[in-house]
Amino acid sequence: MKTLKKRVINGEILAGIWLNLGSSVTAEMAGRAGFDWVLIDQEHGIGDQETLLHQLQALEASQTAAIVRIAWNEAPQFKRALDLGPSGIMIPYVNTAEEARMAVAAMRYPPQGVRGAAKFHRAAGYSIDFDTYFAEANDKLLTIVQIETVQAVENVEKIAAVEGVDVLFVGPLDLSVSMGIPQQIDHPDFRSAIKRVVTASHEAGKAAGILIPSSERLALTVSDGFTFIAVGSDGGIFASGMRDISGSFAKYRPHG
């Protein structure tokens, strides 16, 4: 099992990227590019359970750890994703400590949690590695809760205090929308909110994470105290690259 847990706890700067195209090819590219982790997005991405399997298989040969963002904080969604063998789960829209505890329980086998046990799935090596996986999964899998609303920020200290939460991850777009300042990530109120998230995370011994649009904001993001950082997405990279190439032809086209 690939695990980032120790590196997260030690406060290393860990480089990630979003994968929202459901593509095993871009997953393999990300692994070869040397990212510490990738986020396979099953909330807003276009992939399904089958493409998730193919993406995880494409990452197998690399050192890159795969995190899966499930669509909602529901125990069956954790089981379906975890049985395929990722290194952790990201849970969207965690607004309270109780919701964080629900997520932690869904991540873990009994008696610490409520995850159903099975031997013949990919994570357990199709039964060959079950004993080892069962013994280590509760401690080694990464639990990442997303802070995406005003309510979550107001409860962030209580969320950070929940045992088993490893990373508090800011969803910038959703949080800015919830605050009534869509996409204004340099707004003083937004800056104040993310500072509160970082402070709460550090005081609880947890890591703070965030998705940023480009590497131009990386230095600022590190100085803010974030360590679990994703920059851009496969969809965004391909879309912007295609627009740039198409735009380079503009001067050769007739002007209407």
C-alpha positions, 0 to 999 in steps of 0.5 A: 500500500502506498502511503503519504501519512508520515510525510503529511504528518511531518509537514512536507510540501507535497505536490499534487494535481487534480485528475478530472478527465477520467483518463488512465492516460493522464493519470499515467502522465501524472505518475511519470511527471513525479507528483507526490499525489494525484486527486482522482475526482469522482465528485465533479470529474467525468469518471466512474467506477471503471475508469477509477480502476483504470486510473489506479492501475495506470499509477501502480508503477509510479511512486505517486499516491492516488487520492479519490474524492468521493461524491458525498460523505456516505459510507457505501461510497467510501467502500467502493473507492477504498476496495480498489486500493487508493492511498486515501479519500477526500470527502467534500462538504464536511461542515461539522465535527460530527460529519468529520467523525462519520467520514473517519468511521467510514474509512476504518475497519471495526472496531475503530470504524464501520468499513465493511471487510472483504478479502477479494478486492484489489486493495487486498491483492485479491486476497493474497495481501488481505492480512497485511492490508487489514492490519495496516489500513486504519493507520495508513490510509489518508483521510482528507476533509474539505472545508468549503463553506462558511459553516465549515470555517466556523466549525474548523477548530472542532473539525480539526480536533477530530481524531483520524482527520489528517488533512483539512483541505480548502475548496477555494471555489465553493468556499468563495461562493459560500462567502458571497465572493465567488472566485475572489481568492485575494479578497480580505475575507477569503484570506482571513478564512483560509488563515483560520483553516491553516491555524486550526490545522496546525494547532491540531497537528494536522496538515492544511491543503488547497487547490490553486489554479497555477504555480504562480501562487505556489510561493504565496500558498506555501508561505500561508502554511499549506503543505498538501497542495494541488496545482491545476488539473488535467482538464484545465491543462489540456483546455488552456493548451488547446486554446493557446494553440488555436489562438496562435492562428488568429493573425492568419484568419480573416477578421470579421 
